[in-house]
């Protein structure tokens, strides 16, 4: 018998997108499913849109306490053996759940089945899969920020419960904070290669775009936590330092667009710890040459002048 999958949709003032998200959940070809919509105190017509689906969904209305609280409400209400989370401004292709189970042997040896997500940027009118480099181990995938966005994985409900669900009050990087605890708990990750979840970029008001410095601060704290945990268990390698160093370098460059002096201090602090590695798209040959001659601050000033 096929396992029941609960699809949890947190919603806050999502009237523009919510109907499509619910329809995409109901359209899953996986036959055993339930759809739970948790309205996080919306002040627009989102609850009314959800109510139009009647008995096809379960609607929970709460006071406004944030997305992770809404996700945990869905987790608490879920009856399924597995749970799929879906943000209200994203959507799933019809084969998403069925394809993941097919590619992961029905999840028999997994606590998390994860796949790439399509990234649909409405401003740029582009759609491409988010990268997951399967040559890297799970720790390096996490350090490179490649383990996917909310809609990408299927979670075994019992193991998600066992690590405490979503951390309420987490200001950003919610998925990665959760993945960090999953890695520390030794949960079993199983990769399914086909993307069928769509992450939609449509607003400049997301935390990542509105306050990149906060994202860098939180991401750095999470990465330092994983490094310390891995080092205490003899798991940290030169390869992990290389991957982390590239990530910290990329964050330094992002930081420099906001505050060059603070970015330079951040760069030097990471460099002293052996955690800067100039590589990837943020380090073309011209930049590496400028950095060698002028240092980080000079290279950033030159890059800014050329923009």
N, C-alpha and C positions, 0 to 999 in steps of 0.2 A: 504493500500500500504506500502511496506517495505521501511524504510528510506535509503537514500543513505549514504554509508560510504566511506569517503576518507581515503586512506592509504598513509601516507607520509613517504618517505624513504630518510633521509639525507645521503649523501655519500661523503667521502673524501678518495681518494686513496684506494678504497675498491674492486679493480678488482678481488681479490681472492674469494670474497663472494657475490658480488652484484647480480650476475645472479640468485643465489639461493634465495636471499631475494625477488627479483622481482617475480620470478616464484611462490614463496609461497604466495605472495600477490594476484597474478592473479588466483591462484588455490583455493582461498577462496570459500567455498560453498555458502556463502551469495551472492545472485544474484546482488544486487544493490551496486556497488562499482566502484571506480575510483582509479587509482594508480598514485601518483605524486612522481617523483624522483627529488631531489634537489642536484645537484653536487656542492660541496663547493670548487670549484677551484682545482680539482684534477689534478695531474701531471702524473698520470698513465693512463691506458686505460679505466678507469671507464666510462667516457662519451660515448665512443664507444660501450661498453657493453650495456649501457642503450639504445642507439639508435637502437640496433638490435631488440628491442621489438616494434619498430615502433609506430603505432597508438594505441597500447594496453596501453600505458602509456603516461603521460605528463612529459616531461623532462625540468627542469629549471636549467640553468647553471649560477652560480654566482661567484664573486671573493671569495677568501678564508677569511671567517669571523667567522668560528666556527660552531659547530653542532647546537647550539641553534638558531643562525641566520638562518641556513638552515631549521630547524624545523618551525620557524616562517614564512619562505617563503612558505612552504607547507601549513601551516595554512591559510595564506592569499589567496593562490590559491584554497583552497579546496571549493568545492561546496556542500559537504555533510552536512547532519544534525549532523553526528557523524564523529569523526576523530580517526584513529588508527595510531600511530607512530611506526615505525619499523627501528631500526638501521641497516645499510647495512651489518653488519657482523652477524646479527641474522636472524631468520626466524620464520614463523608461520606455525602451522599445519593447514590442510585445514578447519577444523571445528571451528577455533578459534572464529571468529566473530559471526557466527550463534549460537554456543553454549553459548556464553556470553549473547546474547539477550534472548535465551530460558531460561536460568537460572535466568535472571533478569527481567522477565515479559516484555520483549521488551524495557526495560529502561524507562518505562513511568514515574516513580517517581525518576529518577536518573539523575545526571549530569556527574557522573563518574561510570562506571562499571569496577571493578577491580578484577583480578584473580591472583593466583600464577603463576609464570613462571617456566618453566623447566630451570635448570642451567646445561649446558653441558660443562664440563671441558675437553678440548681435551688433556691437559697435563696429567691429572689424569685418563683419559678415564672413566669418571663417568657422570651420568645424574640423577639428583634428583630434586624434586620440591623445590623452595624457600619457606621458612616457612612463614605462616600467621596464627597467633594464634587468632582465631575468638572469644575466650573468653575475649580478651582485647578489650577495646573501640578503636575508630579510633586514638585518641591522643596517646594512649599507643602503638598501632601498629606502628605509625609513629616514636615515641621515640625509639622503638626497631628496627627501620630500616627494617620493614617488609612489608610496602606498596611497590608494586613491581616495577621492572625495567621498562624501557621505553616501551617495547612491551606488558606489562601486561594489561594496562587499555584501555578502550574505553572512549573518552571524547566527551561530547556534545559540538559541536563547538561554539555555542553562549555563553556558560558559560566560556569556555576557553578564548574566546575573551574578555569577561567581566573582567577577572582578569589579562589581559595583555599578555597572551601567555607565552612563555619561556623567562627567563631572559638572555639576551645576555651578554656575558662577565663573566658569572658564571664559576669559574675555575673547579669546580667538584661538585658532589652531586646535579646535575641539576634537577633530578626528585624530590628529596626531598625538594628542594627550591620551586618548583612548587606546590607540595602537601601541603607545609606549607601555601602558599597563598590561596590554595583551602580550607583548613580547616578554615583559618581566615575569608574567605568570606562566610562560611556556605554552601558550595556546598554539594550536596546530593551524598554520596557514596553508591553504592550498590555492595555487594559482590557476585561473581559467583565462585563456588568452583573448577571448573575443569581447570587445566593448559593446555593451547594450544599454548602459545608463548614460544620460545626457546631462552634463553640468552646464547650466546656462549663465553666461556672464552678460549682464544687461545694465548694471547700475554702477556709478562711481561711488556710491555710498556704502559699499561693503567695507568691513573693517580693514581688509587687506589693502584696499585702495585709499580709504579715508585716513588711515593712521598706520603707514608702513613701519614707523619706528616702534610702535607697540608690538606689531607682529614680529619684528626682528628681536625685540627684547624677550618675548614669550618663547619664540622658537629657540633662541640661544639658551634659555633656562632649561627647556626640555632636552635639548641636545647635550647640555652639560650633565643633566641627570642621567641620561642613557650612558654617556661615556663613563661616569663614575661607577655606575652599576656594572657595566661590562668589565671595567678594569678590576673591580673587586672580585670578579669571577674568572679573571684571566682570559677574557674573550676579546679584548680590544687589540686590534692588530694595526700594522702600518697601513693596510688597505683601508681600514675604517678611518684612520687619521687623514688619509688622502681624500676620501669622499667628504668627510666633515670639513676639511680645509677648503675644498672647492666651494662648499655651501657657504661657509663663513666669508670667503672672498666675494662671492656673489652678493651676499647680504651687505658687505661693506660698500660695494658699488651702489646698491640701492639706497643705502643710508646716505651716501655722499650727495645724492640729489636733494636731500632734505636739509642736511647740516654737515658740511664738509669737515669742520673741526671735530665734531663728535664722531663722525665716521672714521677719521684718521686715528683717533684715540682707540676706537673699537678695533680697527685693523691692527694696530700695534699690540694691543692686549692679546688678541687671538694669535698673532705672529709669535709672541713670546712663549706661548703655550705649544708652539709647533703646529698650529691649526690654521694655517693659510696656505692655499695651494692654487696658484694661478693656472686655471685650465677651463675648458669649455667655452661656450659662446660669449661669455663675459670677458674672456681674455684672448682676443685676437692678437695676431703677431704684432701689429702696430701698438697695441696697448702694452704688451709685455716689454717691448723695446722702450716705450716712454717710461714705464715703471722702473726699468733697470737704470735709466739715465736720470730720472727726476723724482723717483720715489712715488708713494701712493698719492700724496696731496698734489704733486705736480702733474702726475698722469691724469688725475681726475679733473684738474683745471684745464688741461689741454683737451680732454674729451668733451668737457662742457663747452669750450670755445668752438668746437667743431660741430656741435649739434645744430 
